[in-house]
């Protein structure tokens, strides 16, 4: 009996030694012949050490942190549906998942193929999008509308995209990488490379006339109203709006008399006839100046000349900071969104990573520009300081 006891002790110590000498090392995502997926990852929660084991078996999902026992992982990975005891053991081509009733599932390592393209689909304005691959049916969801989507493709694929305007708006066009792509609301694409598609919607004004096809033919505000993005400013003697035609953005100025100005500011936004009254007032205004803003977007070479300037110098020169976002792989890069004249810019500053959480303008002032890019044309309808923001006449 004494010899048997000693033998059992030796076997137990040997088992513990083997467990210590053979720590679990298989991590990653695994898949079986039925396309069930199994994920095994070391827990990064210090309060819950072990291994996270989770996945799918048919329609059932499971996942929890369990422990190594000998050369296996063993424990309860059940969630809402009660206990679900599993044992995971390594085998030649992957892992074997054994259930409490003895059922086994054999998983091999899942190697995700390298993507060949990333395609983004977004909206500009008020509307929604729908997309479908191949012959799948398109469907809009009015309760939870889709306004952005990302497709990561591992092989070429055919997709259909569709755009639907919200009430008060109308679909204008699809753009691809910033350029006009199609004026059809529904398009079918053979996707083989990365691209950015945007469905552009514009506020609908049923009282605006037909827009001009050549900006040089515009004589009154009514000629460009259907081309406007809705931004405008007005004073006693000036009306300013923006218009876009053939991917070119224009700033349009029109003369306005005091009587029209007074009537314009007296309009009631709650009036159901507001849009018609507004259109009737501004449509006849004679255009005095049209300026091509797209042609004035600063070159990257000109912007690079600002690298090294302090934030204080920019602010003193009329730049304004509209806010900032955390970007980068770890969301630790502060990108400041600033405006100067009619243009919007994304700027990073050397030393921004050392700013306090509640930083203010005084903290920002000494930082120097590290990178700067023009992100587009902002609101160019501001009337104060017109000469500062327009430059030379466009057309």
N, C-alpha and C positions, 0 to 999 in steps of 0.2 A: 504493500500500500504506500509506503514511504517513497519507493522508487517511482510509482505512478504519479504521486503528487509532484515530485521533483520534475518529472517529464512534462507535466501540464504547465508548470511554471516556466520551464525552458521554452515551451512552444508559445506561450503568451508573450514572453519577452522577445522572442524572435519575431512574432507578428508585429509588435510595436516597433521593433527596430526596422523591419521592412517598410512599415508605413512611414517612418521618419526618413529612411533612405530612399524612398520612392515617392516623393511628393507629387501630387497631381499637377500635370503640366499642359494638358490639352485645353486650348482656348479657341474660341471663334464660333462660327456658325456652321451648322451641319444640316444635311437634308437627306431624307430617305426616299425610297422608290415611289412612295405615294405623295411626294412633295410636302411632307410634314417637315417643319423646321425646328431645330433645337439650338439654343444658344448657351454657351458655357463661358462664363467670365469670372475672374477673380473679383470678389467684392471690394469696392473702394471705400466702404463705410467702416471706419474704425470701430464703431459700436456694434457692428454686425459682421465680424470676419467670417470667411468661408468662400463658397463658390456660388454664384448665381446660376441657376439652371432654369431655363424657361423656354417655352416654345408652343407648338401647336400639334394636336393629334386630331385630325379631322376638323370638326367644328369647335373642339374644346381648346382652351388656352390655359396655360399654367405657368408658374414662375415663382421662385423664392430662393433665398440663400440657404444652402445646406452644407454639410460638413464632409470631409474626407474620412472614410472608415476603411482602413487597410489600403488597398489599391483602388478603391471605388469611391464614388460620391454617393451618399445615401441620405434620404430624408424626405420630408413632406413638402412638396411644391404646390400643394393645392391652394386655391384662393377662395372665390365665393362659393364654389360647389362642394366644399368640404375637403377632407383629407385626401391626398393623392401621393402615396408613397412610391418613390422610384429609387432605382439603383442604376448608376451610370458606370460602366466599365469600359476601359480602353480595349480596342481590338485592332487587328492589322490595318484595316482601311478606314478606321474612324472610331466610333463609340457605339456601344450597345446600351439601349435604355430598357430596363426590365421593370415591369409594373408589379404591383403587389400580388396579382393573380398569376404571375409567371409569364404573361405575354411579353414578347420581346420586339423591339424595333431597332433596326440596324441603320445607323446614320453614317454617311461619309462627309468629309470636309467640303463645305460649299465655297467655291471660289467665284466670287462675283466678277463677271467680265468687265474689262475696262470700258468705260463709256466712250462713245465716239463723238457725242455732241450733247450740249445742254441748251434747251430751247425754253425761253421764258415768254409767257403771254400775260399782258397786263392791259389795263384800261386807262384812258386819259379822258376825264369827264365823267358824267353820270350814266352808267350803264353796266351791263354784265356780259360775260362770255360763257360759251359752252364749247366743249371739245370732245371728240370721239375718235378712236383709232379704227382704221380700216372701215368695215361695214357696220360698226356699232352705231346705234341710233343716237342722235343728238338730243339733249334735254336741258332746258333752262330750269333753274330752281329759283322761283320768285321769292320763296320764304328765306332761303339762305343763298343769295346770289353769289356766283363766283366772279371775282374781279382780278384774280391773279393765279397763275399756275406755272409750274416748272416741270419740264419733261427731261429726264436723263435717259438718253438713248444708248443702248449697247449695240444696236444695229439699225440700219435705215428703216423708217416707218412712215406709213401714210396716215395723216391726220386731217380731220375736218374741223375748222374753227368757225364759230358763229358769234355774232355780236348782236345785242339787243339793247336799245336805248331805254332809259327810264323816262317816266312821264315828264314832258317839258323839254326833252332833249331829242336829238336825232343823230343817227349814226352818220359819220362823215367818211371815214376811210380806215384801212389797216395800214400801218407802217411797219417796215422791216428794217431794223438797225437805224431807225431815225428817218428813213426815206419812204415816200409814198409807195405802197405796194399794190393796193387794190381798193376800189370804191365799192366792191360787193360786200355785203354784210356776212355772207358765208363763203368761205374759201377752202379749197382742198390742197394740201401740201404734201410733197414728197420730202420728208425731212432727212437730210444727210449730214448737216453741219450745224454748229451752234449759231443761234440767231435770237434776236429779241423782237417779238411781234407786239404791237400795241393797237388796240381798238380805240379809235378817237371818236368821242361824242361831243357835240356842240349844242349849246342851248338853242332850243327851237323857237323861232319868232315867226308866227304865221302871218304877221303883217309886214315883214320885210320883203322887199322886191327881189327880183332875180339879181344875183351878184354879177359883177363884170367878170369877163374872162381874161382881161388884161388890166392890171392895176393902173396903167397909164390912162385908161378910159374913165376912171372914176371921177365924178364931178361933185357928187353930193354924198352925204353920209349914207343915204339909202342905197347907194351903189355898192357899199362894202359891208352893210349890216349883216348880211347872211354869212360873211366871212369872219365876223368878229368872234372873239373868245368870251365876250361878255364883259370884259373889263372896260371901264371908261371913267373919265373925270370931267368935271365941268366947272367953269367959273362964269363970271358975268359976261365975258367976251370970248371964251374959248371952250371948245368941246374936243376931247381927245379920246381916241379908242385905238384898238389894235385889230389888225386883220391879217389873215394868213391865206396865201394863194400859191399853189404849186411849191409847197414846202418853204416858202419865204415869208417871214413875218415882217409886217409893216406897222409903223406908228402913223396914225392918221389924225391930222388936226383940222378943225373946221371953225369958222367964225360963228360966234353966237351973240345975239343982241341981248340986252338986259331983260326985255320982256319974255323972251323964250327961256332964259335962264330962270327967271322968277317962276314961270309956269312949271318948269321941269322940277324945281325943288319943292313945289307945292303938291306934287303928285303923291297919292297915298298908296303905299306898297300893298295894302290890303284890298285895294279896289280891284274887283275882278277884271276891269278893263284897263288895268295899269299898263300892260305891255303895249296895247294898241295906242293908248294916249302918249306913252313914251315914244313909240315909233313915229307917230304923227308929228311930234314936236321936233325930233332930231333928224328925221330923214331928209327934210329939205335943206338942211344946213350946208352951205357951200364949203367944199374942202379947200383949204389954203396951203396945205403941205402934206406930202406923203414921204415917209422916210424908211428906207430899207434897213431894218435892224440886223437881219441875218448877215448882210455884207459887212457889218461892223463888229461882229464877234471877234474879240481879240485873238491873235494867233498865240500858240503855245510859247513861241519864242518871246513874244512881248510879255506874257505872264511870267515866264521864268526870270525875267529881269526884276521881278518883285521878290524873288527868293532872297532871304536875308533881312528884309525890312521887318520892323517890329509891328506888332498888332496896334500899338499906339499910333504909329505913323499912318497905318491904313485908316484907322478910325478918324484921325484928324484930317484925312484927305477925303472924307465923305463916305467911307465904307460903313456898312451897317451889318451887325451880326444878328442873323435871324434865328440861330439856335445851333445845336450840335448833336451828333449821333455817335454812338460807340460802334466801331466797325473793326474789321480784321478777323482772322480765324478765332481769336480768343476774346473778341469784343473789347479789346483794351486800347484801341487806337481812336483818339478823339478827332473827329472830322467836323470842322466848323463850316456852317453854311452862311455865306456872306453875300451881300448885294452891293453893287457899285453901278450907279446909273441903272439902265434897264437890264443888266446882266446879273446872273446868279453864279456863284463860285463855290467850289469845295476846297477848303484850305486845311492843311495840317501845320502845326507849329512845333518847332524843336522845344523840348522841355514840357510839353503839354501833359506828359505822363506824370509829372510831379505836381500838377495843380491840385489844390484841396478839393474835397467833394463839393463844398459850397462856394466855389470860386466866383469872383466877380470881375468887372472890367479892369480893376486895378491889378489883379493877379495876372490877367491876360496881357496887359500892356507891354511888358518887357520881352515877351516871347517873340521869336523870329520865325518868319515863314519858311517852312521846309518844302512843301509841295503846294501847287495851286493849279486847278483846272477849272475851265468854264463849264458849268453844268447846264447852261441854257439861257433863255431869255425870260426874265421875270415880268413884273408888271411895269410896263413902260408908259403908263398913262398919267404918271404924277405930273402935276402942272408946275409946282414950285421948282425953280431952278432948271427950267427947260433947256437953257443954253448949256448947262453943265452935263446934261445927259444925252443930248442928241448928236452932237458932232456935226459932220457935214450932211447936207441934204442927200437923200437916197435917190429919189426919182422926181 
